[in-house]
Amino acid sequence: MYSRILVAVDGSSCSEHALRHAIGIAKGLAAALHVVHIVDMGVLPLGPELAVDIDAITKARRAAGEQVIEMAREACRAGGIEAEMRLLETAAPAQRIADAITDEAAAWPADLVVAGTHGRTGVQRLLLGSVAAGIARVSPAPVLLVPLH
C-alpha cells in the first residue's frame, strides 16, 4: 500500500509519538522511512540596527535541529528500522513550515506523510496555528495525522 513514508518531527512529545507510529507502519509494510525536521528561518529579526547576532541565532537553530534529527535517528534505531534523515530550512521569510514539508514530500516522493497533531482548537489554534492542518491542506500525498492523546 505505502512504500515511501515521510514523517515530520519537531522534537515535541507529539511529534515523537507520530514518529513511533510511522516507524511501526514502515516496519509493518517494509516501507522506506524519510524523517524531516524544518528549521524555520523566516522569523529572524532583520537589520543590524537591532544589535542582534543573526549568525548566532541561525547557528543555534541549526544546532537545535540537528539534535531533533539525532533523537529521531535513535528512535528509528530503537524501533529496528533505518531511516533517511533530512534537516531542512524554510527557503524564504514567507515560506511556511507546512509548505517546506510538503515540498519535500513531493520531491522525495512520499506516498504517505505522517505528522503529529496537538489537537488545538479555537483561540489556541488561531493564535498558534497548525502545521499539521497546513500539511493536510496542501500535501501531494495522503496525510496521517497522529494525535498525542
TORMIKOL-736601 format. One record per residue: x, y, z of N, C-alpha, C in turn. Coordinates in nm, 3 decimals. Example, Ala and Ser with C-alpha at 12.3 -4.5 7.8 and 13.67 -1.06 7.14 Angstrom:
# residues 2
1.319|-0.569|0.780|1.230|-0.450|0.780|1.320|-0.330|0.780
1.285|-0.225|0.708|1.367|-0.106|0.714|1.290|0.003|0.787
END
This chain:
# residues 149
0.083|-0.119|0.000|0.000|0.000|0.000|0.087|0.125|0.000
0.165|0.145|0.106|0.256|0.259|0.112|0.398|0.206|0.113
0.484|0.262|0.028|0.622|0.215|0.023|0.721|0.325|0.058
0.676|0.452|0.063|0.764|0.565|0.093|0.691|0.659|0.189
0.733|0.655|0.315|0.664|0.730|0.420|0.754|0.843|0.469
0.702|0.963|0.467|0.773|1.079|0.520|0.708|1.116|0.652
0.789|1.139|0.753|0.737|1.184|0.883|0.810|1.312|0.923
0.734|1.410|0.967|0.789|1.538|1.011|0.803|1.537|1.163
0.918|1.582|1.211|0.942|1.586|1.356|0.986|1.725|1.397
0.952|1.762|1.521|0.993|1.893|1.572|1.050|1.885|1.714
1.066|1.763|1.766|1.122|1.747|1.899|1.020|1.745|2.010
0.894|1.771|1.978|0.789|1.770|2.081|0.746|1.626|2.110
0.680|1.607|2.224|0.629|1.473|2.255|0.525|1.430|2.152
0.455|1.526|2.096|0.356|1.498|1.993|0.424|1.441|1.868
0.532|1.501|1.824|0.599|1.450|1.704|0.673|1.320|1.733
0.721|1.302|1.855|0.784|1.175|1.892|0.682|1.062|1.884
0.560|1.089|1.927|0.453|0.989|1.919|0.423|0.957|1.772
0.417|1.059|1.687|0.392|1.038|1.544|0.507|0.959|1.481
0.630|0.986|1.523|0.745|0.913|1.471|0.735|0.765|1.507
0.701|0.735|1.631|0.685|0.595|1.671|0.578|0.527|1.586
0.471|0.599|1.560|0.363|0.547|1.477|0.413|0.520|1.335
0.488|0.614|1.278|0.543|0.599|1.143|0.641|0.483|1.136
0.722|0.467|1.239|0.816|0.354|1.244|0.739|0.222|1.239
0.632|0.213|1.316|0.551|0.091|1.316|0.490|0.062|1.180
0.440|0.165|1.115|0.382|0.147|0.981|0.490|0.106|0.882
0.604|0.174|0.885|0.713|0.142|0.792|0.761|-0.001|0.811
0.776|-0.043|0.936|0.819|-0.181|0.962|0.714|-0.280|0.911
0.589|-0.254|0.941|0.481|-0.345|0.901|0.466|-0.358|0.751
0.495|-0.252|0.678|0.480|-0.252|0.533|0.613|-0.268|0.459
0.723|-0.280|0.533|0.856|-0.285|0.474|0.878|-0.163|0.383
0.836|-0.048|0.433|0.844|0.078|0.357|0.968|0.156|0.395
1.012|0.241|0.303|1.121|0.334|0.332|1.065|0.446|0.419
1.147|0.490|0.515|1.105|0.599|0.604|1.201|0.716|0.587
1.142|0.833|0.569|1.218|0.958|0.547|1.175|1.055|0.657
1.266|1.092|0.745|1.236|1.180|0.858|1.288|1.320|0.826
1.202|1.420|0.842|1.244|1.558|0.816|1.216|1.646|0.936
1.305|1.742|0.953|1.285|1.849|1.052|1.312|1.979|0.979
1.224|2.075|0.998|1.236|2.204|0.932|1.283|2.308|1.034
1.392|2.376|1.002|1.439|2.488|1.082|1.375|2.613|1.022
1.294|2.680|1.100|1.223|2.798|1.050|1.313|2.921|1.058
1.359|2.966|0.943|1.445|3.084|0.937|1.365|3.209|0.903
1.236|3.197|0.892|1.153|3.309|0.849|1.122|3.411|0.956
1.149|3.383|1.081|1.113|3.477|1.187|1.236|3.538|1.253
1.345|3.547|1.177|1.465|3.610|1.231|1.449|3.762|1.226
1.491|3.831|1.331|1.487|3.977|1.326|1.583|4.028|1.220
1.543|4.131|1.151|1.625|4.184|1.041|1.686|4.318|1.080
1.803|4.343|1.026|1.864|4.475|1.041|1.971|4.481|1.147
2.088|4.533|1.112|2.197|4.545|1.208|2.165|4.645|1.319
2.072|4.736|1.294|2.038|4.835|1.396|1.970|4.772|1.517
1.926|4.647|1.505|1.864|4.580|1.619|1.967|4.523|1.716
2.094|4.525|1.678|2.203|4.474|1.761|2.179|4.328|1.800
2.132|4.250|1.703|2.107|4.108|1.723|2.206|4.031|1.638
2.269|3.932|1.696|2.365|3.850|1.623|2.289|3.742|1.546
2.254|3.773|1.422|2.175|3.682|1.338|2.251|3.552|1.315
2.382|3.559|1.297|2.461|3.438|1.274|2.452|3.344|1.394
2.457|3.398|1.513|2.449|3.315|1.633|2.311|3.251|1.644
2.208|3.327|1.613|2.072|3.272|1.618|2.057|3.161|1.514
2.106|3.185|1.394|2.098|3.086|1.287|2.171|2.958|1.326
2.292|2.971|1.379|2.370|2.854|1.421|2.299|2.779|1.534
2.241|2.852|1.627|2.170|2.788|1.738|2.049|2.712|1.688
1.974|2.769|1.594|1.857|2.700|1.539|1.898|2.574|1.464
2.005|2.584|1.387|2.053|2.465|1.314|2.101|2.358|1.412
2.171|2.398|1.517|2.219|2.301|1.617|2.101|2.233|1.686
1.998|2.309|1.718|1.879|2.250|1.779|1.813|2.153|1.683
1.810|2.188|1.556|1.754|2.099|1.455|1.832|1.970|1.443
1.964|1.979|1.451|2.049|1.859|1.447|2.018|1.767|1.565
1.991|1.827|1.681|1.956|1.746|1.798|1.823|1.673|1.776
1.727|1.740|1.716|1.598|1.677|1.686|1.619|1.560|1.591
1.699|1.581|1.487|1.727|1.474|1.390|1.799|1.357|1.458
1.894|1.387|1.545|1.966|1.280|1.614|1.872|1.199|1.705
1.781|1.266|1.774|1.684|1.195|1.858|1.595|1.105|1.771
1.557|1.155|1.654|1.475|1.076|1.563|1.554|0.955|1.512
1.681|0.975|1.480|1.766|0.865|1.434|1.773|0.756|1.540
1.791|0.796|1.665|1.797|0.698|1.775|1.664|0.626|1.793
1.553|0.697|1.779|1.421|0.635|1.790|1.400|0.532|1.679
1.447|0.563|1.560|1.435|0.469|1.448|1.519|0.345|1.474
1.641|0.365|1.520|1.727|0.250|1.551|1.665|0.164|1.660
1.612|0.228|1.764|1.548|0.154|1.873|1.426|0.078|1.823
1.361|0.134|1.721|1.244|0.068|1.662|1.281|-0.036|1.558
1.411|-0.054|1.534|1.456|-0.157|1.443|1.447|-0.121|1.296
1.458|0.007|1.265|1.448|0.050|1.126|1.553|0.156|1.096
1.609|0.149|0.978|1.700|0.253|0.931|1.617|0.352|0.849
1.635|0.477|0.876|1.559|0.580|0.806|1.653|0.685|0.750
1.609|0.747|0.645|1.681|0.860|0.588|1.643|0.984|0.668
1.740|1.064|0.706|1.716|1.184|0.785|1.747|1.307|0.701
1.668|1.412|0.719|1.693|1.535|0.644|1.659|1.657|0.729
1.756|1.744|0.745|1.736|1.873|0.812|1.722|1.978|0.704
1.609|2.047|0.703|1.580|2.148|0.601|1.555|2.282|0.668
1.563|2.387|0.590|1.532|2.521|0.639|1.425|2.581|0.551
1.343|2.669|0.609|1.250|2.742|0.525|1.333|2.825|0.429
1.286|2.832|0.305|1.365|2.893|0.198|1.357|3.045|0.195
1.249|3.098|0.244|1.228|3.243|0.238|1.146|3.283|0.360
1.151|3.410|0.396|1.074|3.453|0.514|0.926|3.419|0.506
0.871|3.413|0.387|0.729|3.386|0.374|0.695|3.238|0.365
0.795|3.150|0.349|0.765|3.007|0.338|0.722|2.952|0.472
0.610|2.883|0.472|0.559|2.821|0.593|0.623|2.684|0.613
0.630|2.639|0.736|0.686|2.508|0.766|0.608|2.399|0.693
0.476|2.408|0.693|0.393|2.308|0.624|0.429|2.300|0.476
0.454|2.414|0.414|0.492|2.414|0.272|0.628|2.348|0.251
0.722|2.373|0.340|0.854|2.310|0.328|0.842|2.158|0.340
0.757|2.112|0.430|0.737|1.968|0.448|0.672|1.907|0.323
0.569|1.972|0.272|0.501|1.916|0.154|0.588|1.927|0.029
0.672|2.029|0.020|0.767|2.037|-0.091|0.862|1.916|-0.087
0.909|1.883|0.032|0.997|1.767|0.047|0.923|1.637|0.018
0.797|1.629|0.058|0.716|1.509|0.028|0.701|1.490|-0.122
0.686|1.598|-0.196|0.674|1.589|-0.341|0.809|1.555|-0.406
0.916|1.612|-0.355|1.048|1.591|-0.414|1.103|1.452|-0.387
1.071|1.394|-0.271|1.133|1.266|-0.234|1.093|1.151|-0.325
0.986|1.113|-0.369|0.848|1.149|-0.336|0.787|1.050|-0.237
0.709|1.103|-0.145|0.640|1.022|-0.045|0.502|0.981|-0.096
0.459|0.863|-0.054|0.321|0.826|-0.084|0.234|0.827|0.041
0.295|0.864|0.155|0.222|0.890|0.280|0.303|0.990|0.361
0.236|1.088|0.418|0.300|1.185|0.506|0.239|1.167|0.645
0.323|1.154|0.746|0.278|1.137|0.884|0.322|1.259|0.964
0.230|1.313|1.042|0.261|1.428|1.127|0.181|1.418|1.256
0.240|1.464|1.362|0.169|1.469|1.489|0.082|1.593|1.495
-0.023|1.584|1.575|-0.109|1.700|1.595|-0.141|1.715|1.743
-0.136|1.839|1.788|-0.166|1.869|1.929|-0.316|1.871|1.955
-0.394|1.883|1.849|-0.539|1.886|1.865|-0.591|2.018|1.917
-0.518|2.125|1.892|-0.565|2.256|1.939|-0.689|2.299|1.861
-0.774|2.370|1.929|-0.894|2.424|1.865|-0.913|2.567|1.912
-1.008|2.634|1.849|-1.047|2.767|1.893|-0.936|2.868|1.893
-0.927|2.943|2.002|-0.831|3.053|2.012|-0.687|3.001|2.008
-0.661|2.886|2.071|-0.525|2.831|2.067|-0.480|2.807|1.924
-0.567|2.746|1.844|-0.530|2.719|1.705|-0.515|2.850|1.627
-0.602|2.945|1.654|-0.595|3.074|1.585|-0.463|3.144|1.615
-0.422|3.143|1.742|-0.300|3.213|1.782|-0.173|3.135|1.748
-0.176|3.004|1.766|-0.057|2.923|1.749|-0.047|2.860|1.610
-0.158|2.854|1.539|-0.158|2.793|1.406|-0.151|2.642|1.415
-0.150|2.579|1.302|-0.141|2.435|1.297|-0.063|2.393|1.175
0.059|2.347|1.198|0.141|2.296|1.090|0.074|2.173|1.032
0.022|2.086|1.119|-0.042|1.963|1.072|-0.158|1.992|0.978
-0.241|2.088|1.013|-0.353|2.124|0.926|-0.303|2.181|0.794
-0.197|2.258|0.798|-0.138|2.310|0.676|-0.086|2.200|0.585
-0.023|2.099|0.645|0.024|1.985|0.567|-0.093|1.914|0.501
-0.198|1.890|0.579|-0.314|1.819|0.526|-0.379|1.895|0.411
-0.376|2.028|0.415|-0.438|2.107|0.309|-0.362|2.103|0.177
-0.229|2.095|0.182|-0.152|2.110|0.058|-0.066|1.990|0.021
-0.070|1.883|0.095|0.016|1.767|0.068|-0.017|1.701|-0.065
0.088|1.661|-0.138|0.066|1.587|-0.262|0.032|1.439|-0.238
0.047|1.394|-0.114|0.022|1.255|-0.078|-0.080|1.251|0.036
-0.141|1.135|0.060|-0.228|1.123|0.176|-0.153|1.158|0.305
-0.225|1.212|0.401|-0.166|1.255|0.527|-0.231|1.180|0.642
-0.148|1.128|0.731|-0.195|1.064|0.852|-0.159|1.156|0.967
-0.260|1.213|1.033|-0.237|1.299|1.150|-0.252|1.213|1.274
-0.149|1.214|1.357|-0.145|1.130|1.476|-0.161|1.220|1.598
-0.274|1.210|1.668|-0.292|1.292|1.788|-0.211|1.238|1.905
-0.171|1.326|1.992|-0.092|1.284|2.108|-0.177|1.201|2.204
-0.303|1.240|2.221|-0.389|1.169|2.317|-0.493|1.086|2.246
END
